[in-house]
Amino acid sequence: MTTPFDHPDTLYFKMKTACADDWYRYCHHEFVQGIADGTLPLDSFKHYLQQDYLFLIHFSRAYALSIYKADNLEDMRAASASVAGILSEMNLHLEYCVQWGMTEQDVVGQPEAQANMAYTRYVLERGMAGDILDLQTALSPCSVGYAEIGYRLINDPATKKEGNPYWQWIQTYGGDEFVQGALKQIEAIEKLAVSRYSEGRLESLCQTFKEATRLEVGFWDMGLNQSF
Ligand SMILES: Cc1ncc(CO)c(N)n1
């Protein structure tokens, strides 16, 4: 399947293909398959979604750091729109939680799973220790990966649509708004690369991208196993 995310001459594509095996494990994880065919145990999804709510709180902090680290006002505005996008993505989670009789207070009162803490703090650390390109690289497996997954599931005829309890999730991440946000993220990296990329940085950037991708795999595992 050709996707809007795969332009071979982008830095994003270079970093993704440098960790192709990990990327495949992320995008084709058993958890994702269970969402696609509706067979994922509901308790795994509930655990995942509550953890993801906590994830998005820290993830929006990391995106907020990209406002601080931006090179110019235009990039600050774009980063600010991304923060707003994440804070509205959280509404999906709350809608599901309300159906399960949970309030926002119940969700934010949950302990944070280790896989969750590892991922969000890793991204924040890359952003604090590095520059804006390191930070945007650490953020990208999250924002682009979910769009790639959602886009594939929406367009795959094998995906169960009717009666799939996870269809709303698929629609959120495969929907136009999220996909456009992901394309903006790829563009943002391209734009930063003009002034900040040199070949000497490639290895370290690929490492950051790969670690974030592996942490995404760990996040699905955490959901599936309902672990803390
Ligand atoms: C763990 C994780 N990765 C990516 C996204 C997409 O924003 C999300 N909601 N959660």
The ligand as an SDF file (V2000), in Angstrom:
LIG
                    3D

 10 10  0  0  0  0  0  0  0  0999 V2000
    1.6110    5.6690   23.3020 C   0  0  0  0  0  0  0  0  0  0  0  0
    1.0280    6.5800   22.2890 C   0  0  0  0  0  0  0  0  0  0  0  0
    1.7050    6.8290   21.1580 N   0  0  0  0  0  0  0  0  0  0  0  0
    1.1900    7.6590   20.2370 C   0  0  0  0  0  0  0  0  0  0  0  0
   -0.0220    8.2770   20.4150 C   0  0  0  0  0  0  0  0  0  0  0  0
   -0.5870    9.2030   19.3740 C   0  0  0  0  0  0  0  0  0  0  0  0
   -0.7540   10.4560   19.8690 O   0  0  0  0  0  0  0  0  0  0  0  0
   -0.7060    7.9910   21.6130 C   0  0  0  0  0  0  0  0  0  0  0  0
   -1.9080    8.5400   21.8590 N   0  0  0  0  0  0  0  0  0  0  0  0
   -0.1590    7.1380   22.5120 N   0  0  0  0  0  0  0  0  0  0  0  0
  1  2  1  0
  2  3  1  0
  2 10  2  0
  3  4  2  0
  4  5  1  0
  5  6  1  0
  5  8  2  0
  6  7  1  0
  8  9  1  0
  8 10  1  0
M  END
$$$$
